[in-house]
Amino acid sequence: MNLQKASRKKAKIKLCLQGPSGSGKTYSALLLAYGLCNDWAKICVIDTENHSADLYSQLGEYNTISLTGPYTPERYMQAIEICVKAGIEVIIIDSLSHEWEYIINFHASLAGNSFTNWGKVTPRHNEFIQTLLDTNKHVIATVRTKQDYVLNERNGKMVPEKIGLKPIQRDDLEYLFTLTFELDRNHVALSTKDRTGIFSNKQGQLINEDTGKVILEWCNYGKEVTANDINTRINECKSVAELLSLFNKYQHLKETLKPEFEKRKREILVQEIHN
């Protein structure tokens, strides 16, 4: 644990597009992706929406991975790994909702105490989300939303009232992304979470390639991540899983830092034996 001067590093965007069916999430994601990398061949859609990504093939020769059920967190992680190994620069996950629906249904199928069973399910979901966030690639994830209601008393009767659109995913998910857009049925996107500061005070807008270019400029502002930066983080890792996640994130530094990774791995294993 050391004091360090704050220093802005170049980053890969982690962006979420939320909206109901027909709001243009897939199309907007593809335009954003092209603005981020300017090369359709460097884009891949992990498609859980019954080949819906193929509907926009006229845009360019991007890649797809058709992901069918069961929509386990592990299968999503496997698809991300395929993209990383293939040199994909922008990964579109369309959509995250299927993973959460799997988690909910799997939890419901378990016998025993419902509260206790979440301890068996939540780590799988958390590992997937952490893999998504740790991936050293631009990631655009879509999430389906549905109309949400509450019961309010009116004239002595309880009546349902609309309160807005609820994402079909874990409640705190949008706060984990750098940038979250909410799309309406007119395809207008409004930023509901923005760590970039670019869209915080702006009205809704149509997403296009230029949106991706603006985000890319923000990502590229800062210093390159160096071996010294990662070496500090290696020594802060508390588990082999955490160390492996860091190792896989920075592919271009793997060979340079391999001795440091191996050393820290041995230290962690020794600590685990003594504990």
C-alpha positions as CSV (number, residue, x, y, z in Angstrom):
1,M,0.0,0.0,0.0
2,N,1.7,3.2,-1.2
3,L,0.9,6.8,-1.9
4,Q,0.8,7.6,-5.6
5,K,0.2,10.7,-7.7
6,A,-3.1,10.5,-9.5
7,S,-2.5,10.1,-13.2
8,R,-5.0,9.7,-16.0
9,K,-4.3,6.6,-18.1
10,K,-5.7,5.7,-21.5
11,A,-8.8,3.5,-21.2
12,K,-11.1,1.2,-22.9
13,I,-14.8,2.3,-22.7
14,K,-17.3,0.1,-20.9
15,L,-20.6,1.3,-22.2
16,C,-24.2,0.2,-21.6
17,L,-27.2,0.8,-23.9
18,Q,-30.6,0.3,-22.2
19,G,-33.9,0.4,-23.9
20,P,-37.1,-1.4,-24.8
21,S,-37.5,-3.7,-27.8
22,G,-37.4,-1.6,-31.0
23,S,-35.4,1.3,-29.5
24,G,-32.4,0.6,-31.7
25,K,-29.9,-0.8,-29.2
26,T,-28.1,-3.2,-31.7
27,Y,-28.0,-0.6,-34.5
28,S,-26.7,2.1,-32.2
29,A,-24.1,-0.2,-30.7
30,L,-22.7,-1.0,-34.2
31,L,-22.4,2.6,-35.1
32,L,-20.7,3.4,-31.8
33,A,-18.4,0.5,-32.3
34,Y,-17.3,1.7,-35.8
35,G,-16.7,5.2,-34.4
36,L,-14.4,3.6,-31.8
37,C,-12.2,1.5,-34.1
38,N,-13.0,2.6,-37.7
39,D,-12.7,-1.0,-38.8
40,W,-15.7,-3.4,-39.1
41,A,-13.4,-6.4,-39.1
42,K,-12.3,-5.4,-35.5
43,I,-15.9,-5.5,-34.2
44,C,-17.7,-8.6,-32.9
45,V,-21.3,-9.0,-31.7
46,I,-22.0,-11.6,-29.1
47,D,-25.6,-12.2,-30.3
48,T,-28.2,-13.7,-27.9
49,E,-31.1,-12.2,-29.9
50,N,-31.7,-14.9,-32.5
51,H,-29.3,-13.6,-35.1
52,S,-30.6,-10.0,-34.9
53,A,-27.1,-8.7,-35.5
54,D,-27.2,-10.1,-39.0
55,L,-30.0,-7.7,-39.9
56,Y,-27.5,-4.8,-40.2
57,S,-24.8,-6.6,-42.2
58,Q,-25.1,-3.9,-44.9
59,L,-23.2,-1.6,-42.6
60,G,-20.0,-3.6,-42.9
61,E,-18.3,-7.0,-42.5
62,Y,-18.3,-7.2,-38.7
63,N,-18.1,-10.5,-36.8
64,T,-20.7,-12.3,-34.8
65,I,-20.8,-15.1,-32.3
66,S,-24.3,-16.6,-32.0
67,L,-24.8,-17.4,-28.3
68,T,-27.7,-19.8,-27.7
69,G,-29.1,-21.1,-24.4
70,P,-28.3,-21.9,-21.7
71,Y,-27.1,-18.3,-21.2
72,T,-24.8,-19.1,-18.4
73,P,-22.2,-16.5,-17.2
74,E,-19.5,-19.0,-18.2
75,R,-20.6,-19.1,-21.8
76,Y,-20.6,-15.3,-22.0
77,M,-17.0,-15.4,-20.6
78,Q,-16.0,-18.0,-23.1
79,A,-17.3,-15.8,-26.0
80,I,-15.4,-12.8,-24.6
81,E,-12.2,-14.9,-24.5
82,I,-12.7,-15.9,-28.2
83,C,-13.0,-12.2,-29.1
84,V,-9.9,-11.2,-27.2
85,K,-7.8,-14.1,-28.7
86,A,-9.0,-13.1,-32.2
87,G,-7.8,-9.5,-31.8
88,I,-11.3,-7.9,-31.7
89,E,-11.1,-4.3,-30.6
90,V,-14.8,-3.6,-29.8
91,I,-17.0,-6.4,-28.2
92,I,-20.7,-5.8,-28.4
93,I,-22.7,-8.0,-26.0
94,D,-26.3,-8.1,-27.2
95,S,-27.7,-8.6,-24.7
96,L,-26.9,-8.9,-21.0
97,S,-30.5,-9.5,-20.1
98,H,-30.4,-13.2,-21.1
99,E,-27.6,-13.9,-18.5
100,W,-29.6,-12.3,-15.7
101,E,-32.7,-14.2,-16.7
102,Y,-30.7,-17.4,-16.5
103,I,-29.4,-16.5,-13.1
104,I,-32.9,-15.8,-11.8
105,N,-34.3,-19.1,-13.2
106,F,-31.3,-21.1,-11.9
107,H,-31.7,-19.6,-8.5
108,A,-35.4,-20.4,-8.5
109,S,-34.7,-24.1,-9.4
110,L,-32.4,-24.7,-6.4
111,A,-33.8,-26.5,-3.4
112,G,-33.4,-25.2,0.1
113,N,-33.2,-21.7,1.6
114,S,-33.7,-18.9,-1.1
115,F,-31.4,-16.4,0.7
116,T,-28.6,-18.9,1.2
117,N,-28.9,-20.1,-2.4
118,W,-27.9,-16.6,-3.6
119,G,-24.4,-17.4,-2.2
120,K,-24.2,-20.2,-4.8
121,V,-25.4,-18.0,-7.7
122,T,-24.1,-14.5,-7.2
123,P,-20.4,-15.3,-7.4
124,R,-20.9,-16.7,-11.0
125,H,-22.7,-13.5,-12.0
126,N,-20.1,-11.3,-10.4
127,E,-17.2,-13.2,-12.1
128,F,-18.8,-12.6,-15.5
129,I,-19.4,-8.9,-14.9
130,Q,-15.8,-8.5,-13.6
131,T,-14.5,-10.2,-16.6
132,L,-16.4,-7.8,-18.8
133,L,-15.1,-4.8,-16.9
134,D,-11.5,-6.1,-16.8
135,T,-11.3,-6.9,-20.5
136,N,-8.7,-4.6,-22.2
137,K,-11.1,-4.0,-25.1
138,H,-13.9,-1.6,-25.7
139,V,-17.2,-3.2,-24.6
140,I,-20.7,-2.1,-25.5
141,A,-23.4,-4.1,-23.7
142,T,-27.1,-3.8,-24.4
143,V,-29.8,-4.4,-21.8
144,R,-33.5,-4.8,-22.5
145,T,-36.0,-2.8,-20.4
146,K,-39.6,-3.4,-19.5
147,Q,-42.3,-1.1,-18.1
148,D,-42.3,-1.1,-14.3
149,Y,-45.3,-0.5,-12.1
150,V,-46.1,0.2,-8.4
151,L,-49.3,-0.1,-6.5
152,N,-50.7,3.2,-5.2
153,E,-53.8,3.8,-3.2
154,R,-56.5,5.8,-5.0
155,N,-60.0,6.3,-3.6
156,G,-59.5,3.5,-1.2
157,K,-58.3,1.1,-3.9
158,M,-54.9,-0.1,-4.9
159,V,-54.2,0.6,-8.5
160,P,-51.1,0.0,-10.6
161,E,-49.2,3.1,-11.9
162,K,-46.4,3.2,-14.4
163,I,-43.1,4.5,-13.0
164,G,-40.8,4.1,-15.9
165,L,-38.6,1.4,-17.6
166,K,-36.8,-1.2,-15.5
167,P,-33.7,-2.8,-16.9
168,I,-33.8,-6.6,-17.1
169,Q,-30.5,-7.1,-15.2
170,R,-29.2,-6.7,-11.6
171,D,-30.3,-3.4,-10.1
172,D,-26.9,-1.9,-9.6
173,L,-25.5,-2.9,-13.0
174,E,-25.6,0.5,-14.8
175,Y,-23.4,2.0,-12.1
176,L,-20.5,-0.3,-12.9
177,F,-20.2,1.1,-16.5
178,T,-18.3,4.2,-17.4
179,L,-21.2,5.4,-19.6
180,T,-24.8,4.4,-19.7
181,F,-27.4,5.5,-22.3
182,E,-31.1,5.1,-22.1
183,L,-32.8,4.7,-25.5
184,D,-36.5,5.5,-26.2
185,R,-38.7,4.1,-29.0
186,N,-37.6,7.1,-31.2
187,H,-34.0,5.9,-30.9
188,V,-33.1,9.0,-28.9
189,A,-30.3,8.3,-26.3
190,L,-30.1,10.1,-23.0
191,S,-27.1,9.6,-20.7
192,T,-28.1,8.4,-17.2
193,K,-24.6,7.7,-16.0
194,D,-21.5,9.4,-17.4
195,R,-18.0,9.3,-15.9
196,T,-16.6,10.9,-19.0
197,G,-18.4,14.2,-18.4
198,I,-19.1,14.5,-22.1
199,F,-22.8,13.8,-22.1
200,S,-23.8,14.7,-18.6
201,N,-25.5,18.1,-19.3
202,K,-26.8,17.3,-22.8
203,Q,-30.3,16.6,-24.0
204,G,-31.1,13.3,-25.8
205,Q,-29.4,12.6,-29.1
206,L,-29.3,10.1,-31.9
207,I,-26.2,7.9,-31.6
208,N,-24.0,7.6,-34.6
209,E,-20.3,7.0,-35.6
210,D,-19.4,10.5,-34.4
211,T,-20.6,9.6,-30.9
212,G,-18.1,6.8,-30.9
213,K,-15.3,9.1,-32.1
214,V,-15.9,11.5,-29.3
215,I,-15.8,8.7,-26.8
216,L,-12.6,7.4,-28.4
217,E,-11.0,10.8,-28.0
218,W,-11.8,10.7,-24.3
219,C,-10.4,7.2,-24.0
220,N,-7.1,8.1,-25.6
221,Y,-6.6,11.2,-23.4
222,G,-3.9,10.3,-20.9
223,K,-0.7,8.3,-20.5
224,E,0.0,4.8,-21.8
225,V,-0.2,2.1,-19.2
226,T,3.4,1.1,-18.5
227,A,5.0,-2.1,-17.1
228,N,5.8,-0.1,-13.9
229,D,2.0,0.7,-13.5
230,I,1.1,-3.0,-13.8
231,N,4.0,-4.1,-11.6
232,T,2.5,-2.1,-8.7
233,R,-0.9,-3.7,-9.3
234,I,0.6,-7.2,-9.4
235,N,1.9,-6.7,-5.9
236,E,-1.5,-5.6,-4.7
237,C,-3.2,-8.8,-6.0
238,K,-4.6,-10.9,-3.1
239,S,-5.6,-14.1,-5.0
240,V,-4.5,-16.1,-8.0
241,A,-7.8,-15.4,-9.7
242,E,-7.2,-11.6,-9.3
243,L,-3.7,-12.1,-10.6
244,L,-4.9,-14.1,-13.6
245,S,-7.5,-11.4,-14.4
246,L,-4.8,-8.7,-14.5
247,F,-2.5,-11.0,-16.5
248,N,-5.2,-11.5,-19.2
249,K,-6.1,-7.8,-19.3
250,Y,-2.8,-6.5,-20.5
251,Q,-1.8,-8.8,-23.3
252,H,0.9,-6.6,-24.7
253,L,2.8,-6.7,-21.4
254,K,2.4,-10.3,-20.6
255,E,5.9,-11.4,-21.7
256,T,7.6,-8.5,-20.1
257,L,5.9,-9.0,-16.8
258,K,5.7,-12.8,-16.7
259,P,8.5,-13.1,-14.1
260,E,6.7,-10.7,-11.8
261,F,3.4,-12.5,-12.3
262,E,5.0,-15.9,-11.5
263,K,6.7,-14.5,-8.4
264,R,3.5,-13.0,-7.0
265,K,1.7,-16.2,-7.8
266,R,4.2,-18.2,-5.7
267,E,3.8,-15.7,-2.8
268,I,0.0,-16.0,-2.8
269,L,0.1,-19.8,-2.9
270,V,2.6,-19.9,0.0
271,Q,0.3,-17.5,2.0
272,E,-2.7,-19.7,1.3
273,I,-0.8,-22.8,2.6
274,H,0.2,-21.0,5.8
275,N,-3.4,-19.7,6.3
